[in-house]
Amino acid sequence: MQNMRFKKLNKKTIVIAEAGVNHNGDISIAKKLIDAAAIAKADYVKFQTYDVDSLLLKETKTAEYQKKI
């Protein structure tokens, strides 16, 4: 077996906080999620948005938990 050498990499692990769609389209909630990620020492925060009209059929029923909103 050959002598294997490993080169030490001076690279930092990057932490990405997943906020997803938990902001509910509200910028103040999004900012709070960013603050929480910063406290947790995340390097980046990943958000998601989507257009409901392009994802759902108009006939799609509302889930019970959505009716409470």
Long-range contacts (C-beta under 8 A, 24 or more apart in sequence): 14-43, 14-44, 15-40, 15-41, 15-42, 15-43, 15-44, 16-42, 16-43, 16-44, 16-45, 16-46, 17-42, 17-44, 17-45, 17-46, 18-46, 19-45, 19-46, 19-47, 19-48, 20-46, 20-47, 20-48, 21-47, 21-48, 21-49, 21-50, 23-47, 25-49
